[in-house]
Amino acid sequence: MARQLKTWTTLGLAALGSATLLEAAPVATPRHPALSNAITMAQADDADGEGGGEGGGTIPQTYSLGSTDANAYNYDAKPQVDAYVDLVHQAYVKSAADAKTMSTAITAFLAAPTAESLSTARQAWVAARPAYLRTETFRFYDGPIEDVEGGINAWPMNEAHIDYVDGNPTAGIVNDPSIALDTAAITARNQEKDEADVTVGWHAIEFLLWGQDLSIIGPGNRPHTDYIAGQGNNDRRRSYLQLVTDKLTADLDGLAAAWEGYDRLSLAARLKTMPQREALGRMINGMAILAGFEFMSERLGVALDSGDQEDEHSCFSDTTKQDFIYDLEGIRQVWTGDSGGVERPGPNDLLRAQDAALADKIDALFADTEAKVKAVGDPWDQVLAAPKGSPERQAAEALVVSLQALADGLAEAGKTLGVLVLIPTG
């Protein structure tokens, strides 16, 4: 999504004195004056079909910064690029596996709907999310995820586009017998007329499991009786839940396969052969854009500005703080190369060899942001309901500022490594 930055986000950026905010920027612009000379070569060229994805900004023609010094950026990043490909592949394999575990629980629930089996299915959804959240830093450049992300994690969503809501018991596709219930029909209606008209993906499943979140003290409370066969429109709801769950697992399987690297035309294979700074550019931009735009602005700043639960990322299950924790963990995993007990070379190793002081600074920024995430209240909708100036609000606002600083630090690291970093400003 690309919603306009709002009041609190603007204040957070201004407090850092490092960003130029545009009311409706048609393209992303670099936020560091030292990068301004590179913008001409880095503006969008959408004719090749590459896209930035939700909140992704602009795909530059090149991520490599030029230099008059023939010895500038004289390092070997092959270990980091190879490690990144392995990290991404393993992350999607894990996400697909966890989604299949969730699918098994949902299938069991549909076979025997009870309060207990619904609770198990919900727990499986929550348990499957971290692995996917760690992959979100692989977005925001021309990767395979850009082709399917809108069908995997699109939000915010208009619940009434799928099923009944408070005050409208016949709303949505579930309650419209004129709409065929098959994967093609449901997918065709995903964000068809409005970005909030989401029909598939994690949050569609979340809504179908929990229902609307009408309380600030707990998640949604959809009854298991919505899924007892043969009653009302339950059979359509049952089919819908199974279809979107199957589609999600298939999409994640596809991403895991896309990063295996066996196909020489795949991005995984191309990353290993393209100029190293082009590959590093994708890695660092994914981290910086997730931290400094999608996470900082779309998921924190917009919600703080509106105070509306509808702007909460995982509002039906009240697990938005989990989103914050694992998005940041995914960013750190790319930076260090390490994940799941596997140690790999990461961009931080390259930076440390070039500028140890800057590497130390970014380590400190990560530590500060992690501390700020831990300090944020849970559930998130209680933070949104808290009055301005309250400790809950102040903790969340401090996280916005910390994420902005981390993104700026990653952009500075990119400059040191000869990589252009473009973070959207609106």
PyMOL commands that set and color helices and strands:
alter all, ss='L'
color gray80, all
select helices_A, chain A and resi 7-16+33-42+46-48+78-111+115-133+136-138+144-147+149-151+159-161+173-175+183-188+202-210+224-227+234-258+267-273+276-306+309-311+320-336+347-354+356-375+380-385+391-416
alter helices_A, ss='H'
color red, helices_A
deselect
rebuild
show_as cartoon
